[in-house]
Amino acid sequence: MNERLNWMLPSFEIVRIGSLRIRMDFSFFLIGAFFLFRLGWMLGAAFLGILMVSVLLHELGHVCLARMTGGSATEIRLTPIGGLATVQPGRGTWASIVTTAGGPFVNLVVCLVILWILPSDAYRSALIPFTFPLTKLDLEQLPRDLGIIAFVVNWMLFIINMLPMLPLDGAQIVRSVLASQKHPELVNRSAVQFSMVVAGLLSIAGLAFDIAPLVFLSAVVFIVNLVEFYENERIDGDEDSFLGYDFSDGYTSLDRPVAAGGGTQPSEAQPGLVEQWRERRRQQQEQAIRRQQEQAEQQLDELLAKVHAHGMNSLTSREQQTLKQVSDLLRDRSKRTE
């Protein structure tokens, strides 16, 4: 998972390893009380401990792969519904894919190691999503039972993160692949809308088959993507040119501060959590827009130079598709501003 949920999940720092901060979400205590009530003291405590360690391993997989590909990582946030790693992969599509796949890969490796060290027939029933094969801990078979819990937790983390819904890892991988072939903004828009549809369908399935965890997960994913969708719509409403900037006076417009509402600035007030999150999202959007604009400029300059030197027929089908995608994006933005 990524940092879209940060504003909804307040947390506290538990340890710092070099430049990497590890934080825990306060909702862990609320969810912990629920599992202790449902599973009993011993089984619930074992489940929560293994869940926290497994989520940490998952996020460390993202961190390690990000740094191995030349990127960086600054924070890991542990939540009951997954981790939130603040990472920046290295350059290129492959680095982004490897970094994203690092988390689920760690969970899959843990499952395979458990199967090899502690073989048990109980793992067969654990392969069914959202099932828990234990009702209590058997102290005489404690290693076996802890292995079953660890297998269930890591298997579920692997399955959930491979679902095709943002911000889960499976959808992130697909988006990275598609963004290397099509315009990243068009891919992101489609991915958000597709994730909302999948989340809605999974919610219906969870209600139909009485799978409460699936309903909860789908609801959270749907809300995250709904916020992202309306945030994109709001930003589009404030934009009146290519990639959100007015280039009528040259590229110096990139350095102009954007005044909210265009009027006099209101008196400063202490921003709340939502306002802080919206400001971070605005800054992230501006940075992404700058990168996309630079990439689009470079692509268009290369294509126009090729057309000027060799004619339109010299463009490959993929290059012609790139020109069409940029034209479609410009046309779409033009309609939104009318």
N, C-alpha and C positions, 0 to 999 in steps of 0.2 A: 504494500500500500504506500501512498505518498502523503504529503503534508496538507491536503485539502481539509482534513478533519481537525487540524490543530486548534482552531478557534473554538470548536465545540468540545474539546477534550482537554481541560486544564490538567497540568501535570507538575511533578516536582522532581528535582534531580536526585538520583540515588548514587551515582558514581561518575567520575570523569577519568577516561583513559587517554592520556595525551590530549589531543585536540578534539577527541570524540566524547560528547556528553551523552549519558544514558539516563533517560527520564522515565518515570512511571505515571500513568494516568490515574487520577483519583477514583475513576469509576471501577478500577480493579477491586476496590474494597466492597463496592456495592454488588458487583457481579460475584465476588468471592463469597459474600454472605448468602447469595442465592444458591451457589453450588454447595456450600456447607449445609444448607437446609435441605437441598434435594438429595445429595449423595451421602450425607452423614459426615461427621467430623473427620475421621481418618481418611476416607476415600476422597472427600472434597478437598482436604488439605493437600493430599498427594496430587490430585488432578490439577489444582491451581499452581503448585510448585512446578510441575512438569510443563504446564502450559506456558508459564513465564519464561522458563529456560528455553523451550522450543521456539517461542516467538523471538527471543533474543538471538538464538542461533540463526533463525531465518533472516533477521535484519543484518546480522554480522556477515551473512553470505552476500547481501547487497553491498555492504561497506567494503569488504575485501575485494570483490570483483571490480567495484568502481575504482578503487585505488590501483589495482593491478592493470587496469586499462588506461591509466594516466589521469583519472578523475580525482574527486575529493569527496569526503564525507565529514559532517560536523555533528550530527545528532541522531540518536535513536530514541524513539518514544514507544514505550510498551503499553498496549491497550488490550482489553479482553477480546476485541474483535480483530486483532492483528497488530503488527508493528507499523510505525511511521518513521522511515529513515530519510533524513535529509541528505541526499547524495547528488553529486553532479558527475555523470559518467564522462569518460574520455571522449575525444572527438570521433565522430563516425557512427554509422548505424550499428555496426557490429559491437562496439563498446556499449552502446545503450542496451542492445539485446542481451549481451552477456551479463551486464550488471543487473538487469531485471530478472533474468533467469536464475541468478545466484541464490536467491532466497528459497524458491521452491525446490531447487536442486539439493540444498542442504537438508530439507525435510525428507526428501525422497531417499537420500543416502542414509539418514538416521533410521528410516523404516527398514531398509535393506540390511543394515547392520544388526538391528534388533532381531530380524528374522533369522539371521545367521547365528547369532549368539544364543538366543532364547527361543528355539522353535516351539510352537504351540498351536494346537488346533483352534484356539480361541481367535487367532488372527483372521481366520476365514470370515467369521461373522463381523469382525471389525472392518472388513473391506467395504461393507455396505455403508454409504454415507449417512451421517447423523444418527449412528447407533452406538451404544455403549454397552459392551458385553459383561461388565462387572456390576454387582450390587453391593459388594463389600470387599474389604481387603482380607486376604487369608495370610495371617502372619507366618504360617508354616511355608507358604509359597510366595513370600513377599517379592523376591526378585522377579518371578514370573509375572505377578500381578502388576508390578511397576513397569515391567517391559510392555505389557499389554496396554497400559495407560499411555506410555510414551509412544507406542505404535499408533494408537487411535488418534492422539493429539497431532502427531506429525503427518499422518495420512490425511487428516481433515484439513490441516493447513495447506498441504500440497493440493488437494482437490479444490478447496475454496479459492486459492490464489490462481488456479489455472482456469477459472470460469471467465468467459468472455465479457466481463463487465469492468469498466473503469470504476475505481482506481486500482483494481486487482491486477496482479502481475501478468496473467494471461492476456488480458486486453492491452496492457502496456507493450507487450512484446509484439502483438499484431500491429498496433499503432506505429511502433518504430519501423517495422518492415514496410508498411504502406506509406509512411511519411518519406521514405527514401525514393518512392516512385511517383508520388503525387504531392500536391502542395500540402504542407503540414497543417495549415489552418483548416483546409477542407476536410482532411482526415480527422482532425480533432472534433470538428462539428459532427461529423457522421458517427464517430465513436461515442460521443456523449449521448446522442439520440438513440443509438443502438443499445447502449448500456441501460438506458431507461426502459426500453422495451423488454429486454431480457430480465431485468429486475422485476418488472411487473408480472411477466409470465411465471417467474420462479415464486413470486409471492402467492399467486393464484394456486400453483402446484403445492406450495407449503400449506395453504389453507385447506386444499382438497384432501391432502393426505395426512393432515394433522402433524406437520413437522414445524414446530414452533421456532427452532433455531434458523431454519431456512427463511421463514417469514421475517424474522428479525434482521437477518443479514441482508435480504433483498430490500427491506424498507430503508436500511441505512444507506445502501448503495444507491437506491433511487433518489433519496434526499440529497446525497452528495452530488449526483449528476444533475439534479434539478437546479441546485444552487449554481453549478457551473454553467448550465444552459442559460439561466436568466442573467448571470454575470456577463456572459458573452453577448447576449442581446442588449444589455445596458451599455456595454462598451461600444457595440456597433452603432447604437443610437447617438453616441457622442462623436463618432468618426464621420468625416465627410470627404475622405480621400483614400488613396491606396494605403492599406495596412495602418490606417488610423492617423495619418499625418497629412497636413496640407503642404504640398510642395510648390505652391504657386509662387512663393517668395524664395525658393531654393531650399536646400537641405538644412539651413540654419533653423528651420522651424522645429527640428528635432530637439533643440535646446530650450524651447520656450516652455515655461511652466503652464500647466493647464489650470485655469481658474474654474472652480465649481460654480456653475450657473452663469458665469460670465459677468457677474456684478461685483459689488464691493465685497471684500472678504468679511465674513461675520466674526464676531469676537471669539477668541480661541477658548475652547472648553476641553476638559480632559476627555479624550476619546475612550469609549467603552470597548469591550471585547470584539463586538461585531465591527465597529468602526476601524479598530486596529487591523482586523482580518481583511477588511475591504481595502485598506491602504496597502497592506502587503500584497494582496492580489493585484491591485492596480500597478504596483511597481514590478511585479513579476510579469504582468501582461505587457508592460512597456518594454521590459528587457527582451521578452520573446518577440515582440513586434520589431524591435531593432534588429535582432538576429535574422528574422524572416525577411525583413526589408533588404538587408545586406546580401543575403543569399539570392533573393529574387533579382536584385540589381546585377549581381555577378552573372547569374544565368542569362538574363536578358541581354546583357552586354555581349556575352559570348555568342548567343544565337544571332543577334543583329549583326555582329561582325562577320559571322559566317554567311548570313544572307547577303550582306553587302559584297562580300568577296566572291561568292560562288552561286548566288541566287537562291530562291525559295526552295527549289527542288533538291538542294543539297542537304536539307534537314532530314534527319531520320524520323521515323514514325513517332518515336518517344519524344524527340525534340519538338515536333509539331504538337504533340499532346500537351507538353509543358506550356507552350504558347497559348493553347486553347484554355487550359486550366486557369492561367493568370487572367486571361480575358474574361472568363466566366466569373472569377472572383471579383474583378473590377465592376462587371455588370451588376452583380448581386449587391455590392456595396452602394452602387449608384442608385439602385431601386430603393434601398433602405433609407437613403437620405432625401428622397423626393417627398 
